[in-house]
């Protein structure tokens, strides 16, 4: 995940200009129009139909075994 510090380090490495965290934030949001985004915590391989099948068929069988 990119942080303000990481972006600032790249800017400094590429341009030689050191920016504060606030300046990096203004650059990304104000000038470039980017927004804060966080990655989803779900696996790309997730199969919703298989999960639904498991909940419908397997879970009741397991729960009865208690």
N, C-alpha and C positions, 0 to 999 in steps of 0.2 A: 504494500500500500504506500502510495506517495504521501509524504508529509511536507509541511511548509519548509522544514529544515532541509529535506532532501532536494526539493525544488530549488531552494536558495543556493545549495551547494552546486547544483548543476549550472545554474545561472552564473554563479561566480567562476566556475571552471571554464565555461564557454566564453563569457564576456569579460571576465576580470572585474566585474562590478559586484560588490558585496551588498546584499539587501537584508533588511530586518524581516522578521516573520510577518509583521504588519504590512510591509511593502510588498512582499511576495503575495500575500492575500489580496491586496488591492490590485496587483498586476493580474492575477488569475481571474478574480471575480469582476473587477471593474473594466479593465482594458480588454481582456480576452473573452469575458462573458461566461466563464466556466462556473460550475456550481459544485458544492460538496456532494460527493457520492461515496457510498460504501458498498463493498462487494456483498452479494447475497451469500448467506451461509448454507446454501444448498449445493449438493454435488450436481455437476452437469449430467452425470450418468443416471440421475434419479428417474425412476420409472413409476409415474403416478398410477398407471393401471395395475401394475404388479403390487404396489402398496395397497391399493383398494381391494384387490383380490385376497391378499394376505389378511387384511383386517376382517374381511367378510368370512373367509373360510378357515384360516389357520388360528387366528386369535381366539375365537369361541371354543375351538377344540382344546387349545392349550389352557384356557381359563377353566373349562370343565374338569380338567385333570387335577385341579387343586384339591 
